[in-house]
């Protein structure tokens, strides 16, 4: 195996790691989605005069933050996995150039 082939194997392996992270973040995203549905069921039972309405607001804010974080992770890992598995030319050029 030549040095160039070894570089490509490493680049594809990094893509595989990002693909696994994408699948894990997808399951986490589904988990946050089910939490969001559960929260909406609880929110329908709580009125504005209830003492737990402040807790409901905190739970909604937490759910929005979790959802945005998980969507961001999913997109970042997915794009990275696609790049490393399909293209990877910029990374290859960076790691294969001669060092002085």
C-alpha positions in Angstrom: 0.0 0.0 0.0 1.4 3.3 -1.0 1.4 6.5 1.1 -1.4 8.0 -1.0 -3.6 5.0 -0.5 -3.0 5.0 3.2 -4.1 8.6 3.4 -7.3 7.8 1.6 -8.0 4.9 3.9 -7.6 7.3 6.9 -9.9 9.9 5.3 -12.6 7.3 4.6 -12.2 5.9 8.2 -12.8 9.4 9.6 -15.9 9.5 7.3 -17.1 6.3 8.8 -16.6 7.6 12.3 -18.7 10.7 11.4 -21.3 8.4 9.9 -21.6 6.5 13.2 -21.9 9.9 15.0 -24.6 10.9 12.6 -26.6 7.8 13.4 -26.2 8.3 17.1 -27.2 12.0 16.9 -30.3 10.9 14.8 -31.4 8.6 17.7 -30.8 11.5 20.1 -32.8 13.7 17.9 -35.7 11.2 17.9 -35.4 11.1 21.6 -35.7 14.9 21.9 -38.7 14.7 19.6 -40.5 12.3 21.8 -39.7 14.5 24.8 -41.2 17.4 22.9 -44.4 15.4 22.3 -44.6 14.4 25.9 -44.1 18.1 27.0 -46.9 19.2 24.7 -49.2 16.7 26.4 -48.3 18.0 29.8 -48.6 21.6 28.6 -52.2 21.1 27.5 -53.1 20.0 31.1 -51.5 23.1 32.8 -53.3 26.4 32.7 -51.7 29.8 33.3 -52.9 30.1 36.9 -51.3 26.8 37.9 -48.2 27.0 40.2 -46.3 24.7 37.8 -46.6 27.1 34.8 -43.1 28.4 35.6 -41.7 24.9 35.5 -43.5 24.4 32.2 -41.8 27.5 30.7 -38.4 26.2 31.9 -39.1 22.8 30.4 -40.1 24.4 27.1 -36.9 26.4 27.0 -34.9 23.3 27.8 -36.6 21.4 25.1 -36.0 24.1 22.5 -32.4 24.2 23.4 -32.0 20.5 23.2 -33.8 20.3 19.9 -31.6 23.0 18.3 -28.4 21.4 19.6 -29.4 18.0 18.3 -30.4 19.3 14.9 -27.1 21.2 14.7 -25.1 18.1 15.6 -27.0 15.9 13.2 -26.4 18.4 10.3 -22.7 18.9 11.2 -22.0 15.2 11.5 -24.0 14.4 8.4 -22.2 16.9 6.2 -18.8 15.8 7.6 -19.6 12.2 7.0 -20.7 12.9 3.4 -17.6 15.0 2.7 -15.1 12.5 4.1 -16.8 9.5 2.5 -17.4 11.0 -0.9 -14.9 13.7 -1.5 -12.1 14.6 1.0 -9.9 16.2 -1.5 -9.0 19.3 0.5 -8.1 17.2 3.5 -6.0 14.9 1.2 -4.2 17.8 -0.3 -3.5 19.2 3.2 -2.1 15.9 4.7 -0.2 14.8 1.6 1.8 17.9 0.9 5.5 17.7 1.5 6.8 18.9 4.8 10.1 20.7 5.0 
